[in-house]
């Protein structure tokens, strides 16, 4: 049963400065606050101080000192210990347990991915069905409809070219006929000139 330092030697006046000196070797002295308590059990005195260090609410600096009868007090251990309500890390979990949890999570995530893949496959099949609706016996009607329209356009262009050629031929024939008529007119004019000259010769002979 721990008893107060006041009922045993050495007293608090000896232990507190000794404990503060030991803490000064591991931390800044300004991080060591007020003395909380001193307890002794089995010739070991435990001296606790509040901490002023940020991020450690509820923790206390703890110094263990050997107080064997007939011997000088000696420092055994110094540490920062959590008290009731202190902010601490989660309990340690063995690696085997963490690995088992990890594998279970991976398996669960994998099953979810498989379900998503199956849903994606169903969507792809639906898209293929919609594309086949436009085909007849595997032939894309819309695609060949475009080809037919292109053929019709080419036929119309050819017909226009034939009409242009026929019109050109007719124009050439008309030009040739006009030239022939002009030549005939010139021949008639020459014959008239010859007849007039003959008449003049006859008149002079008379």
C-alpha positions as CSV (number, residue, x, y, z in Angstrom):
1,X,0.0,0.0,0.0
2,X,1.7,3.2,-1.1
3,X,2.3,5.7,1.6
4,X,2.8,9.5,1.5
5,X,6.4,10.7,1.4
6,X,5.7,12.8,4.5
7,X,5.6,9.6,6.6
8,X,8.8,8.2,5.3
9,X,12.3,9.5,4.6
10,X,13.7,11.0,2.5
11,X,11.1,13.8,2.4
12,X,9.5,15.8,-0.5
13,X,12.0,18.6,-0.1
14,X,14.8,16.2,-1.1
15,X,12.9,14.2,-3.8
16,X,11.3,17.1,-5.8
17,X,14.6,19.0,-6.7
18,X,16.2,15.6,-7.4
19,X,13.4,14.7,-9.8
20,X,13.4,18.1,-11.5
21,X,17.1,17.8,-12.1
22,X,16.6,14.4,-13.7
23,X,13.8,15.7,-16.0
24,X,16.0,18.6,-17.1
25,X,18.3,16.0,-18.8
26,X,15.5,14.8,-21.1
27,X,13.3,17.8,-21.7
28,X,13.2,21.6,-21.5
29,X,12.7,22.6,-17.8
30,X,9.9,25.0,-18.8
31,X,7.8,21.9,-19.9
32,X,7.8,20.7,-16.3
33,X,4.9,22.1,-14.4
34,X,3.7,22.0,-10.8
35,X,4.3,19.0,-8.5
36,X,1.3,16.7,-8.5
37,X,2.1,14.1,-5.9
38,X,4.8,11.8,-4.4
39,X,4.2,8.2,-3.5
40,X,6.5,5.5,-2.1
41,X,6.1,1.7,-2.5
42,X,8.7,-1.1,-2.1
43,X,11.5,1.4,-1.5
44,X,10.7,3.3,-4.8
45,X,9.4,6.8,-4.8
46,X,7.3,8.0,-7.7
47,X,7.3,11.8,-8.2
48,X,4.8,13.3,-10.7
49,X,4.7,16.7,-12.3
50,X,2.2,18.3,-14.6
51,X,3.4,19.0,-18.2
52,X,3.1,22.4,-19.9
53,X,4.1,20.9,-23.3
54,X,1.4,21.4,-25.9
55,X,-0.4,18.4,-27.4
56,X,-0.2,16.3,-24.2
57,X,-3.3,17.1,-22.2
58,X,-3.8,14.8,-19.2
59,X,-0.1,13.6,-19.3
60,X,2.4,13.9,-16.4
61,X,6.1,13.8,-16.0
62,X,7.0,10.8,-13.8
63,X,10.3,10.2,-12.1
64,X,11.0,6.9,-10.2
65,X,13.6,7.2,-7.4
66,X,15.2,4.4,-5.3
67,X,14.9,5.2,-1.6
68,X,16.5,2.2,0.1
69,X,17.1,2.7,3.8
70,X,20.6,3.7,4.6
71,X,21.4,4.6,1.0
72,X,21.4,7.9,-1.0
73,X,18.3,8.3,-3.3
74,X,19.0,7.3,-6.9
75,X,17.1,8.0,-10.1
76,X,15.7,4.9,-11.7
77,X,13.5,6.1,-14.6
78,X,12.1,9.3,-16.1
79,X,9.2,9.4,-18.5
80,X,6.1,11.2,-19.7
81,X,3.0,9.1,-18.7
82,X,-0.7,9.5,-19.7
83,X,-3.2,10.0,-16.9
84,X,-7.0,9.5,-16.8
85,X,-8.6,11.1,-19.9
86,X,-5.3,11.7,-21.6
87,X,-5.1,11.8,-25.4
88,X,-3.4,8.5,-26.4
89,X,-2.8,6.5,-29.6
90,X,-5.1,3.6,-30.4
91,X,-4.4,0.2,-28.8
92,X,-1.7,-1.8,-30.6
93,X,-3.1,-4.5,-32.9
94,X,-0.9,-7.6,-33.7
95,X,0.3,-7.7,-37.3
96,X,-1.5,-11.1,-37.9
97,X,-4.8,-9.5,-36.9
98,X,-4.2,-6.4,-39.1
99,X,-3.3,-8.5,-42.1
100,X,-6.5,-10.6,-41.7
101,X,-8.6,-7.4,-41.6
102,X,-6.7,-6.0,-44.6
103,X,-7.3,-9.2,-46.6
104,X,-11.0,-9.2,-45.7
105,X,-11.3,-5.6,-46.9
106,X,-9.5,-6.4,-50.2
107,X,-11.8,-9.3,-50.8
108,X,-14.9,-7.2,-50.1
109,X,-13.6,-4.4,-52.4
110,X,-12.8,-7.0,-55.1
111,X,-16.4,-8.4,-55.0
112,X,-17.7,-4.8,-55.5
113,X,-15.4,-4.3,-58.5
114,X,-16.7,-7.6,-60.1
115,X,-20.3,-6.4,-59.7
116,X,-19.3,-3.1,-61.4
117,X,-17.6,-4.9,-64.2
118,X,-20.7,-7.1,-64.8
119,X,-22.9,-3.9,-64.9
120,X,-20.5,-2.4,-67.4
121,X,-20.7,-5.5,-69.6
122,X,-24.5,-5.4,-69.5
123,X,-24.4,-1.8,-70.7
124,X,-22.1,-2.7,-73.6
125,X,-24.4,-5.5,-74.7
126,X,-27.4,-3.1,-74.6
127,X,-25.4,-0.7,-76.8
128,X,-24.6,-3.5,-79.3
129,X,-28.3,-4.4,-79.4
130,X,-29.2,-0.8,-80.3
131,X,-26.6,-0.8,-83.1
132,X,-27.9,-4.1,-84.6
133,X,-31.5,-2.6,-84.8
134,X,-30.3,-0.5,-87.7
135,X,-28.9,-3.5,-89.6
136,X,-30.6,-6.0,-91.8
137,X,-28.8,-9.3,-92.1
138,X,-25.7,-7.6,-90.8
139,X,-25.9,-4.7,-93.4
140,X,-26.0,-1.2,-92.2
141,X,-28.9,0.4,-94.0
142,X,-28.0,3.9,-93.3
143,X,-24.5,3.4,-94.6
144,X,-25.7,2.0,-97.9
145,X,-28.4,4.6,-98.2
146,X,-25.7,7.2,-98.3
147,X,-23.9,5.2,-101.1
148,X,-27.2,5.1,-103.2
149,X,-27.6,8.8,-102.8
150,X,-24.0,9.4,-104.0
151,X,-24.7,7.2,-107.1
152,X,-27.8,9.2,-107.9
153,X,-25.8,12.4,-107.7
154,X,-23.2,11.0,-110.0
155,X,-25.9,9.9,-112.6
156,X,-27.4,13.4,-112.5
157,X,-24.0,14.9,-113.1
158,X,-23.4,12.6,-116.1
159,X,-26.8,13.5,-117.6
160,X,-26.0,17.2,-117.2
161,X,-22.6,16.6,-119.0
162,X,-24.4,14.7,-121.9
163,X,-26.9,17.6,-122.3
164,X,-24.0,20.1,-122.4
165,X,-22.2,18.0,-125.0
166,X,-25.4,17.8,-127.2
167,X,-26.0,21.5,-127.0
168,X,-22.4,22.1,-128.0
169,X,-22.7,19.8,-131.0
170,X,-25.9,21.6,-132.2
171,X,-24.2,24.9,-131.9
172,X,-21.3,23.7,-134.0
173,X,-23.6,22.4,-136.7
174,X,-25.5,25.7,-136.8
175,X,-22.2,27.5,-137.2
176,X,-21.2,25.2,-140.1
177,X,-24.5,25.7,-141.8
178,X,-24.1,29.4,-141.5
179,X,-20.6,29.2,-143.0
180,X,-21.9,27.1,-145.9
181,X,-24.6,29.7,-146.7
182,X,-22.1,32.5,-146.6
183,X,-19.9,30.6,-149.1
184,X,-22.9,30.0,-151.4
185,X,-23.7,33.7,-151.3
186,X,-20.2,34.5,-152.2
187,X,-20.3,32.1,-155.2
188,X,-23.5,33.6,-156.5
189,X,-22.0,37.1,-156.3
190,X,-19.0,35.9,-158.3
191,X,-21.3,34.4,-161.0
192,X,-23.2,37.7,-161.2
193,X,-19.9,39.6,-161.7
194,X,-18.9,37.2,-164.5
195,X,-22.2,37.6,-166.3
196,X,-22.0,41.3,-166.2
197,X,-18.5,41.2,-167.7
198,X,-19.7,39.0,-170.5
199,X,-22.5,41.4,-171.3
200,X,-20.1,44.3,-171.5
201,X,-17.8,42.3,-173.9
202,X,-20.7,41.6,-176.1
203,X,-21.8,45.2,-176.2
204,X,-18.3,46.4,-177.2
205,X,-18.1,43.8,-180.0
206,X,-21.2,45.1,-181.5
